Amino acid sequence: VKEHMGWAAAGRAPSDIVKQMRSSPDVLELVLPDWIFTGGRMHVRLYYSEPHALPATLVALRLLTKRPGPIGVAEQDRQIAEASELLLAFQDRGFAS
């Protein structure tokens, strides 16, 4: 995670691992290596933001897993909404806008 966040902070993350969320444009998704375990595979995602009021600062919002396939898309939609709510709470406390 640290290496991937370093790439994102420096603006050097490969374009295939950083995605802006259409439903919440202030939230970005950092695609991390899948977590493989005896029961299968989980996709690992870090949702974060780059608040305009805090230049060169990345705010990690949620580090989560989601299942592959259509069920994972529904999980992802919920996770993005939760990350967006956390960002709004962060901004409401006066940390960023």
Secondary structure as a PSIPRED ss2 file (coil, helix, strand):
# PSIPRED VFORMAT (PSIPRED V4.0)

   1 V C   1.000  0.000  0.000
   2 K H   0.000  1.000  0.000
   3 E H   0.000  1.000  0.000
   4 H H   0.000  1.000  0.000
   5 M H   0.000  1.000  0.000
   6 G H   0.000  1.000  0.000
   7 W H   0.000  1.000  0.000
   8 A H   0.000  1.000  0.000
   9 A H   0.000  1.000  0.000
  10 A C   1.000  0.000  0.000
  11 G C   1.000  0.000  0.000
  12 R C   1.000  0.000  0.000
  13 A C   1.000  0.000  0.000
  14 P C   1.000  0.000  0.000
  15 S C   1.000  0.000  0.000
  16 D C   1.000  0.000  0.000
  17 I C   1.000  0.000  0.000
  18 V E   0.000  0.000  1.000
  19 K E   0.000  0.000  1.000
  20 Q E   0.000  0.000  1.000
  21 M C   1.000  0.000  0.000
  22 R C   1.000  0.000  0.000
  23 S C   1.000  0.000  0.000
  24 S C   1.000  0.000  0.000
  25 P C   1.000  0.000  0.000
  26 D C   1.000  0.000  0.000
  27 V C   1.000  0.000  0.000
  28 L E   0.000  0.000  1.000
  29 E E   0.000  0.000  1.000
  30 L E   0.000  0.000  1.000
  31 V E   0.000  0.000  1.000
  32 L E   0.000  0.000  1.000
  33 P E   0.000  0.000  1.000
  34 D E   0.000  0.000  1.000
  35 W E   0.000  0.000  1.000
  36 I E   0.000  0.000  1.000
  37 F E   0.000  0.000  1.000
  38 T C   1.000  0.000  0.000
  39 G C   1.000  0.000  0.000
  40 G E   0.000  0.000  1.000
  41 R E   0.000  0.000  1.000
  42 M E   0.000  0.000  1.000
  43 H E   0.000  0.000  1.000
  44 V E   0.000  0.000  1.000
  45 R E   0.000  0.000  1.000
  46 L E   0.000  0.000  1.000
  47 Y E   0.000  0.000  1.000
  48 Y E   0.000  0.000  1.000
  49 S E   0.000  0.000  1.000
  50 E C   1.000  0.000  0.000
  51 P C   1.000  0.000  0.000
  52 H C   1.000  0.000  0.000
  53 A C   1.000  0.000  0.000
  54 L C   1.000  0.000  0.000
  55 P C   1.000  0.000  0.000
  56 A C   1.000  0.000  0.000
  57 T C   1.000  0.000  0.000
  58 L C   1.000  0.000  0.000
  59 V E   0.000  0.000  1.000
  60 A E   0.000  0.000  1.000
  61 L E   0.000  0.000  1.000
  62 R E   0.000  0.000  1.000
  63 L E   0.000  0.000  1.000
  64 L E   0.000  0.000  1.000
  65 T E   0.000  0.000  1.000
  66 K E   0.000  0.000  1.000
  67 R C   1.000  0.000  0.000
  68 P C   1.000  0.000  0.000
  69 G C   1.000  0.000  0.000
  70 P H   0.000  1.000  0.000
  71 I H   0.000  1.000  0.000
  72 G H   0.000  1.000  0.000
  73 V H   0.000  1.000  0.000
  74 A H   0.000  1.000  0.000
  75 E H   0.000  1.000  0.000
  76 Q H   0.000  1.000  0.000
  77 D H   0.000  1.000  0.000
  78 R H   0.000  1.000  0.000
  79 Q H   0.000  1.000  0.000
  80 I H   0.000  1.000  0.000
  81 A H   0.000  1.000  0.000
  82 E H   0.000  1.000  0.000
  83 A H   0.000  1.000  0.000
  84 S H   0.000  1.000  0.000
  85 E H   0.000  1.000  0.000
  86 L H   0.000  1.000  0.000
  87 L H   0.000  1.000  0.000
  88 L H   0.000  1.000  0.000
  89 A H   0.000  1.000  0.000
  90 F H   0.000  1.000  0.000
  91 Q H   0.000  1.000  0.000
  92 D H   0.000  1.000  0.000
  93 R C   1.000  0.000  0.000
  94 G C   1.000  0.000  0.000
  95 F C   1.000  0.000  0.000
  96 A C   1.000  0.000  0.000
  97 S C   1.000  0.000  0.000
